[in-house]
Amino acid sequence: MAIAFTDSNFDELVLKADKPVLIDFWAEWCGPCRMVGPVVEEIANEYDGRAVIGKVDVDNNPGITSRFGIRNIPTLLFFKNGVVADKQVGSVPKSVLTNKLNALL
C-alpha cells in the first residue's frame, strides 16, 4: 500500500530513504489523478521491500508541493539518495513508471 507522505513526515520518509522513492502528487478532485492512483497502488504492492512508494495530497500538503514546484497534477517524482532523479507529469501507462523506477534500483 502506498504511504501518505505529508509536510511533517516527508524529510524522514523520502529524503532519508535507503531505497528509491516514487511519489504521486495528486488531489481528490483531479480526474487524471484518479486514473494514476490505482496504478501507483499496484506498483507499491509489486515493489514492496525494494522501493518506497507514496502519495502527496497537494491540497493538504502545500509545503512539499511548493518546495518541488508542483504546478500540474498528477506529477510523479522519483527520488534516489534524497534527490529528484526523474519526473513524470500526467497520466501514463504503468510500464512508463516501472521503467523509470527500475532504472533507479
Order of alpha helices (4+ residues) and beta strands (2+ residues): beta-beta-alpha-beta-alpha-beta-beta-alpha
